[in-house]
Structures are given as structure tokens and as C-alpha cells.
């Protein structure tokens, strides 16, 4: 057994890794990921517990003392919660306010009222992209599915023609755009600039969602002609409300954090002087924590109070918004712990050493690693945080824009071919009343298109900028 991993965990500076060390670390990575995959898929163990056990296995196989492995895992878990935990909570609260106040319904109804038959798939992708900004993917599906089903039934549209664009909008937001947990963790891991990542993410997201959404939906509708499942048509949140927020106020609230973060990025580019008062002000208001906190506080008035909510009802909505995120937060945190164990065991340095002799671009390598972990674990978030930990050393000599593109390459790879080990696969299957084969031909292919098209656009941007 080599002394490599013990020294990596104990020392501040990495030392050269021998070929024997490479082999042991490679086996350790495979063992750790294999344990995670086996526990999640075979034994149906929660991803938080699976990632925790997998991290311990990784460290043990790498030859590190267990107390050092525990310290690495705990450090990674704590730093991940510190960097993204509050953001996840604020995003969840904003999403709950949006749903319960009828604000989401207002956006949907307004856009659909102005959309003609031919424009309906494009309207659905727009709705999903806007509403998907502050919502977790699973929450977005639950919120949008009734709308998709009602539009398809009332307008006599193909379910796939309407559903695929909505799913594409949600998925692209989830994988590429902060403040979703995956992109935030990757940004933190590779020390990318959040504003630049957000701006480039939007550039990549727009053509990607058009190709995977409205355009692919034409093909998907020919492949699968599924009827609207009547049993999946629950009442909408706003049906029990006497009034609901206006379209303009709702849209402004949803887009507020994105606008503040983009303004910060723009000011940083134009001024580029840390001592400048204007830049310092925008550094504060464009910080994701402040931007999301501002949106939540504004949303309490523009969404909650506008819907006639009392102070007690708003408080209750906030509490209900926080309840569902415990599992998500723990999975993300454990993913951060796994990432830190990878780094401290020297795996990141190993990837850096090996890839120096390859002709494969760093961005493509990051995409491929995320694809492999996604296919194995079924979780886009686990794929993102694990891949970010593995390729973090590659970002050391990158420019600001290329570091942001590294985050997006990981995000694109994390969406590749969702299949039976992904909870999202089963959500889509059940809500749309599809068979496993039909879900693969529509949802799984759509996710693969997003991953490949997005990854190709990232590589193209890396050549241009």
C-alpha cells in the first residue's frame, strides 16, 4: 500500500504522484463510485447515506487513515452547506410563494392567452424557463404538469408537443443556471465567477432549450402518441383564491435575483476596480444570498400580500417551503463531502497529471466525467458535485470565462440520458402516463439532446472567447 493518500490528506501541498499511486487512487475512485451506485440502485438507500458510505470507502481504499477521511468529508459537507445551503432554502421559499399565491398560474394563463396554436410549444418552453428559475426540478414538474395536461386537452394538442418543451425548459434551468444547487456547488468547487457563469449559462441555455424543446417535440410527438391521463389533472393552487398577483409583479419578482446577479457581473466587467464604491455596492446586491433574500422579501408583498395572504399565512407558506428541502440539502452537502474526499485523497491531482498527456480538451474531459457519473448514479446533482471535485485542479490556470465554461460543461454532462435510476425518469413516466419505452424515447432522448447540444455550445464558446 502506498503512502500517497495519507500524505495527501496530511499535507498542504500536493507532491508528485507515482504510477502505483495513480493505480491505487483509480481503484479507490471506482470503488467509491461503485458503492454509491450499488447502494442507490440495488439497495434503494438514500443518496445522502450512500454518498457518506461511498466517501469512507474511497478514503479507505486510497490508504488514508479513517480519521483523516472523516475530517475531509465533514469539511466538504460543512463548506458546501455554508456556500449553498441558505441559497437552496431561499430558492425553495420563493418557489413556494410563487406556487401558493397563484403567481405561477398568472404567468401561465397570461402567456397562454396570447399564444396561438402554432406558438403553443414555444409558449410552454418560455413558461417553464421562467418558472423554473427559482424552483427545483421536481417542484417545477409538479407545478407545471397540470398546466401541460390542461393545455393539451383543451387545445387538442399532442401531449408530447406540449410536454417536451416544458420539460426541456425546466431541465436546462436545473442543470445550467444558478441559483440551482448543482451549478452553485460547481461554481464553488472550481472558484468560478457566478455572474459570468450565469451570463454564459443563458447564452448556452437559449439555443439548447429551443432544439431540445419545441424542435425535438415534433419528432417526439411522431414517436409517441400518448393520450392525456385524466387522473393526473389536480386542481390548481389559484382556484381556491379570491385574487392573485398581477403578471408584471410576479415576473419582476421571479427575475429579480437573476437581474441583480447579472448587473453585478456587468459592473465587474466595466469597472474592474475592487475599491470603486459602485462596484462594491453591486458586489453586495448581486451576491446570490442578497439577491435571493431580496426576491423573497419582495415576494412576500408582491405575491403573498397580493394574493390576500395574512401575515400568518405567509409565515406558514415559508415554513412549508422549507420542509421539502431537507433531503435535497443533505444530498448536496454529502456530495460536497464526497468531492472534498476526492480532492484530499489526491484524485484531482491524479486527473490533472494524467490529462496533461492527453489531447482531449479540459472542458470535454469535465463533460465526460459528469456523463459517466450521471449514467451510474442517476442523479444530476451527484454527477455535478462529484465531477466538479474531480476536475477542480484543471481550473487553476483557466481564465474567468473558461472557468465558467467548465461549470457549464459539467452541468451539461450531468443531464445526459436520464434512465431508470433517475427519480426524474419515473416522475415524467407517471405524470404523463407513459410506458418505460415511451419515456426513454421522449424524456431520455430529450435529456441527451440537452447534454450534447449544450456541451457542443460550451466547446464552441471556448474557442470564441
N, C-alpha and C positions, 0 to 999 in steps of 0.2 A: 504493500500500500504506500502511495507517495505521501510526502509531507505538504504537497501543494495546497490543498484546500484548507488545512489547518493554518498555514502561513497566510493565505489569502484572507481568512476571517480575522486573523490576529493583527495583520499589518495594515498600515495606512496606504502604502504604495504597492501596486502590483509588481511582481517580479516575472521574469521570463517563464513561460510555461513549456515544459518538455513535451515530447510526443507521447510519453507514457502518461503525463498529466492530462493531455488532450483526450486520450482514450478513456481515462477514468472519469473525467468530467462529462464526456459524451455519454458514457454509460449512465452516469448519475442523472443527467437531464432526461434521458429516455426512461429511466426507472421512475423518476418523479412524475413525469407526464403520464406514463402508463398507469401508475397507481391512481392518479386523479381520474383518468378516463374510465378505468375499471370500476372505481367506487361510484362514479356518477352514473355510468350506463348500466353496469351489471347489478350492483347492489343498491342503486337508487338512493345513495347517500347524498345529503345536501351538499351543494357546491362549496359552502364555507368549510365544512368538516373535511371534505375531500381535498381542498387546497391546503388546509392546515397539515393533514397527514402527508400529503404529497411533498410538501416543503421539508418535513422532517426526514422523509425517505431520501430526498435529493441530497440533503446535507450529510446524512449517514453514509450513503453510497460514495459520496465525494471524499469521505475520510475525515470529515470535520468533527470536532468534539460536539456532543449534543447540546451542551450549554451555549456554545457559540452559535449553533444553528437556531436555537430558540431566541437568542438575542437578536439575530438578524431578522428572523420572521417577525418578532414583536416590533422591532424598529420600523420595518417596512409597513406593517399594519398600521402603526401609530401615525407615521408620516402621511400615509395615504388618507386616513380619516381626517387628519389635520388639513390636508390640502383640498380634498373634495367632499368631505362629509357634510359640511354646512351647505355647500352648493347643491348637493343632492337633496337635502332637506328643504331648502328654499324653492328649488325647482318643483318638488312634489307639492308644496303648499300652493304655489302659483297655479299648477295644473289642476288641483282640486278646486280652487276658487273659480277657475275658468269653466270647469265642468258643472259644478253645482249651481253657479249663478245663472246658467243659461247662456253665458258669453260664447261658448263654443258653438252652441246651437245658432246663435245670432250670426256668427261668421258664416256658418254653413248655409243657413237659409238665405242670407243676403247674396252670397256668391251664386248659389244655385238659381235664385230668382232672375239673375242677369245672364245666365249661361243658356245657350241654345243646345239642341240635341247633339250636334257635332262637337260642340265645345265642352260637353259634359266631362269626358275623361281628363281634359286639361283643367277644368274647374276642380275636379276631385284631387288632382295632384297638388294644386295650389292650396286647397283647404288642408290637406294632410301635412303639407310642408309648414304652413303657418302654425297650425295647432300642434304639430309635432315638436316645435321648438322647445317649449317648456315641459313636455311630457315624456315619461319613459315609454318605450315602445309598446309594452304590454298594456299600459294605461291608454295609450293612443288607439290601439286596436279596439279595446272595449268601448271607447268613446265614439269611434268612427264607424264601426261595423253597422250599428242600426241605421246610420245615415246612408251608407253604401247600399244596404238591403232595400231601404225605402225608395231611394232614387232608382235603383234597378227595377223594382216592381212597378212603381208609379209611371216611370218613363218608358217601360217596356224595353229596357236595355239589357244586353248580355251582362251577367253578373261579373264575369272576368273583365269586361271592357270598363266597368266602373271600379271594381275592387282592386285590380292590379295597380292602377295609378295611385290609389290611396295608400296601399301597402308600400309602394316604392317611395312615396314622399316620406312616410314615417321611418322607413328603414334607412334612407340616406341621411336624414336628420340624426338618427340614433348613432350611426357609425362615424359620421364626419364632422358634425357641428357641435362645438361647445355651446351650452354647458351640460351636455350629456356626459354621464360618468366615464365611459370609455375614452373619448377624446381628451377629457380633463386629466385622467390618470396618465395617458401617453404624453401629454404636454408636460406634466410634472416630471415624468421619468427621464425625458430627453432634454429637459430645460428649454422647451420651445417658447416662443413669444405667442401668447394667447390671441392677441389681436390679429397678428399676421396669419396665424393658423386659421382663425375664424374667416378672415377675408379670402384666403386661398381656398378654404373649405367651401365657401359659397361659389367660387369660380368653378371648382370641380363638381359641386353638387348639381348645379343647374343643368348642364348637358347630360349628366349621368341620369338624373331623375326623369328627364324627357325621354331618353332612349329606353330606360327600363320600365317607365310608366306608360304614358299614352301610346308610344310606338309599339312596344312589346305587347301591350294589351290586345292589339289587333290580332296578333299571332295566337296569344293565349286563348282568346275567345273562339278561334277556329279549332284549337286543340281540345278545349274543354267547354262543353255547353251545359253548364250546371244550372238548375232552377234555383230561385230564391227560396231558402229554407224558412218557411213561415214561423217555425218555432223559435227562431233566433231574432225576433222583432220585439225587443222590450220597449217600454215607454221611455221617452226621452226625459232628461232631467228638468227641462224648462216647462214641461206640461203641467207641473204642479205649482208653477209660479204665476203670480198675477202680473208681474212685469219682469223684464230682463234688461241687461246693459245694452247700450247702443253699439252699432257696428264700429264706428270710429274710435270710441273709447276703449272697446275691447281690443281692437287691432293695435292701438297705441300701447296698451298695457303689455300685450304679448311681445311686441317688438322692442319695447324699451330697453331691456338688458342687452340685446344684440346691437342696437344703435349706440348705446353708451360704450360698449367694448370696441366697436368699430371706430368710433370717434377717438378713443384713446390711441388706437393703432395709427390712425391718420395723423394725429398731433405728434406722436412719437417720430413719425417719418418726416414730417415737415419741419419740426423744431429741433429735435435731437440734441437737447441740452437739459440734462437732469436738474440743473439749478434754475431753469426757467420756471416762473410761477405758473404760467398757463399749462405747461406740460405737467407740473406737479399736481395741479388741480385735476387734470384729466386722468392722470395716473391713479388718482383716488376714486373718482366717479366711474372710471372704466374698469376698475378692478372687479372681477366677476362676483365676488361676495357683495360688494356695494351695489353693483348693477342689479343683481337678483333681489337683494334686500329692498332696493328702491322699487322694483317692479311689484314685489309682494305688498309693500305698504300702499303703493298707489292702487294696486288691485283690490285691496280691502274697501276702497271707496268707489273706484270706477266699476268694479264687478260686484262685490258684496253688497255695499250700500245701495247701488243702483238697482239691484235685484230685490230690494226691500228687506235685506237681512238685518236683524238686530245685532247688537254687539255680541250677545251670547251665541247667536247663530254663526257669526264669523269665527269666533273662538272655537266653536265646535267643528267647523269646516277645517280650520287649521290643524286641529288635533287629528281629525280623520285623514288629512293629507299626509301626516307624519307616520301614521300606523303602518301602511303597507311597505315602507322603505327599509324596515329593519333587515329583512333578508337581502335586499339589494345592497345595502350599505355594508353588511358583513361579507358578502361575496366580493365586492370591490376591495374591501380592506384586506381580506385574505389573499386576494390576487396581488395586492401590493406587497404583502409579506412574502409570497412566493417569488415575486420579482426581486425583492431585496436579497433573498436567499440565493437566487441565481447569480446576482451581481457579486455578493460577498464570497461565494464559492469560486469565483473566477471564471464563470461561464461566459460572461460578457467579454472578458478579455480573450477567452478562447475563440469566440466568434470573430473578434477583431483580428486576431493572429491568423486564423485560417482564411478569412475572407480577403486578406491583403494579397494573397497569391491567386485569387480568382479574378476573372474578367467580368463577373456579374456585378452590376451597379448596386450600391448600398440600399437604394430605395426598393429595388426589385427583391433583394435578399430579405428586407423587412416584410415586404408583402408576402413572400413565400413562407416565411416562418409563421406569420399570422394565419395564413391559409391552412397550414398543417395543424396548428393548434385548434383552429376553428373546426376543422373536419373531425378532429379527435375528441374534443370536449363538447362541441355543440353550442358553446357559449361565445358570443361575440365579445362580451366584456372580459371573460377569462383570456380569450385569444389576444385581445388588445393589451391588457396589463402584462401578460407573460411575454409577448413579443417585444413590448417596449423595454422590459427589463433586459432581454437578451441583446437587443441591438443598441441600447443606450450608448455604449462606447463609440459606436460609429458616428454619433452626432458631435463628438468632441471638436473636430476640425471643420464642421459644416458652417455655412453662412446662416443667417437668421431665416431666410426664406427656405433654404434647403432643409433646415431642421423642422420647420413647419410642414414641409412636404413629406418628411419622414413620418411624422404623426399621421398624416393623411394616407400614406402608403400602408401603414399598419391598420388604420381604420378600414380601408378598402379590403384588405386581406381578411379581416375579421368577419366580413359579411359573406364570404364565399360559400356557396352551396349548403344552405341550411337543410338538414335532413332529420332522421327520426330521433337523434339525440339532442335536438334543439326544442326547447319549450315553445318557441315561436311557431315552429312547424305544426305542432298539434293545436295551438290556438287558431291558426288560419284554417286548418283542416276542419275543426269542429264548427267554427263560426260560419264557414261557407258551405258546410255540409258536403265536403269532397271526400273521395277515396284517397288512400295513400298515394296511388299512382297519379291521380289528378293533381294532388298537392305538389308532387315533385315536378310535374310538367308545367306548373304555373308558378307557385311560390318559390320553389328551389331554383328553377331556371332564372327567375327574376332576380333573386339574390346573387346568383352567379354573374349575371349581366352587370349588376351594380358594381360588384367586386372587380371584374375585368375592365369594364369601361372606366371606372374611377381610377383604377391602378394605371391604366394606359395614359389617362389625362395627367396624372401626377408625374409620370415619367416624361411626358411631353413638356410640362411646365418646367421640369428640372433642366431641360435643355435650353428653354427660352430665357429663364430668369437666373 
